[in-house]
Amino acid sequence: MTTLTPVLTRFWDEPQSWTLETYLRYDGYQALGTAFETEPADLVEQVKSSGLRGRGGAGFPTGLKWSFLPKPDGGPRYLVVNADESEPGTCKDIPLMMAAPHLLVEGAIITSFAIGCNHAFIYLRGEVVHVYRRLMNAVQEAYDAGHLGKNIHGTGFDLDVTVHAGAGAYECGEETALLDSLEGRRGQPRLKPPFPAVEGLYARPTVVNNVESIASVPSIVGNGADWFAGMGTEKSQGFGIFSLSGHVTRPGQYEAPLGITLRELVDMAGGIREGHQLKFWTPGGSSTPIFTDEHWDVPLDFESVAAAGSMLGTRALQIFDETVSVVHAVARWTDFYAHESCGKCTPCREGTFWLKQIMTRLEEGQGTQDDVDKLLDICDNILGRAFCALGDGATSPVTSAIQYFREEFELGMHTPWWEAYPPERSALFPVANKETVSA
Ligand code: L3W
C-alpha cells in the first residue's frame, strides 16, 4: 500500500486489519470519545469547516448536507450510508469496508450523534456477500464493546445500525432509488426536491452519505477541521482514495491529497505497463468524460478536473494504453448503462438501448455513414433530460471518446475493433504483473 496521506488506509496492510483489536491499536474509537464530549451542533460545524465534500461522486459539501436537516420534531431521523459501489472502475468503498470496517462504523456513530439519529443503515450492494459478512462482524463487535445499542457509554445516546444488502442494481446507488429499495420497493429514483435531508427514508429527514465520506469523519473529529482543511487544494480539501486499474504496473488503491496528478499516481503505481504508452483514462469512473495523454498533469481536484472538461467523480482511474480500441472500451460501458437503466424515464431507457445498438455496429465494423453523428444526437437528447444522473453518465464516455478519437469511430464503418486492435496485445494483466495481481 503506497500512501501519501496515511489516514483511511493506515493499517490496511496489518494482518486482520478488520478486527476491533487491530482498530484499537490504531487509535480506533478515540474520536468517538471526543465526539461525545462535543455538542452535536459543533460537530456539524466542524465537518462543515473541514471542507469535506461527498466522496461518492458529486462532491457536495458533507457538513452543509447535515445542516439541511430540519429542526428536531420528536420523530425519527436517519443516517443511510450509501455502500452500493457499482460504477465501472470504482473500487474504493468495498476495499475500505473489507480492510477497515470499523472506520465506517465509528464514522456512522459520530455522524448519527451529530445529526440526532438513533437508527443508521448501511445499504450494501447485494452481490458482495463477503463484505456483508465483514460488516456484520464489525457491527456485532461494536455492540459487544458497548459502542452501539442503548445508552452508549453512559451518554444517554442510543444507536442501532442495520446492514442491508440490496439485490445488486447500479441504479440503487442513486440516493432516492436507494431509499425506495431500502423501503422494500423497486429501486427507482424519486423526484427531487424534496431532498432526502428533508424527506428521505420513510418520509423522514435523512442524511445519505457515501462510505468514504463517513469513514473520513473520525479523522476530522480526532485531528481537527484545520488539519483536514490543510490538505488538498483551496476548494477541494483533504485526501481521498484513488483507485488505479488497467494498464499500470501496480493497480490498487492509493490514498493521497486531492490535487495530486495522474503523473504522480502512476509513478507510485510503477508506471504504465512496460513498453507501452498511455492512450486514454477516466478520472472518476465510467460516468466521467475520458481524458487522454494531454491530461497527465491536471490536478485531480473537483475544480481542475471540471475545468479540463471532466469530473473528479469517484477517483476511479481506469488506465488504457495504446493497444486498446476506444470503441471497444466505450461499447462495454454502453452495454453496462443499457443493462442498468432502471427504465423509469424514456430518454435513458430508450437512449441507452439505441447507444448500445450503434456501438455494437461500430465495434463490429458494420457502422453506417451517419452513425457517429447519430450517437452525438442521441447523447444530446439524453443529457439533461433523464430523471437522474445515470442517463447523463451514459453519454459521457461516448461524447468524450468521439471528441478525442473520432477517427476510430469512423473506422468502425468498415473495420472491426479486433482487426484494428488485436486482442492478444491488449491483455489487461500481462505476465509481469501476475504477482502483483494475486498478492
Ligand atoms: C439538500 C439541496 N440536499 C444537493 C444533495 C443531494 C445529494 C448530494 C449530491 O449524483 C454523482 C453523479 C454521478 N438540499 C441539495 C441537496 N443535495 N442539493 O447533495 O447531489 P447531486 O444531485 O449533485 O448528485 P447525485 O445525484 O448524488 C452523484 C457521479 O456521482 N458518479 C457516480 C458514481 C457512482 C457510484 C456508485 O458506484 N454507486 O458512486 C461518478 O462520477 O455521475 O453526477 O445527496 O441530496 N438543495
Boltz pocket constraint, residues with backbone or C-beta under 6 A from the ligand:
constraints:
  - pocket:
      binder: B
      contacts: [[A, 54], [A, 55], [A, 56], [A, 57], [A, 58], [A, 59], [A, 60], [A, 65], [A, 68], [A, 84], [A, 85], [A, 86], [A, 87], [A, 88], [A, 90], [A, 170], [A, 173], [A, 174], [A, 175], [A, 195], [A, 196], [A, 197], [A, 208], [A, 284], [A, 285], [A, 287], [A, 288], [A, 311], [A, 312], [A, 313], [A, 314], [A, 389], [A, 393]]
      max_distance: 6.0
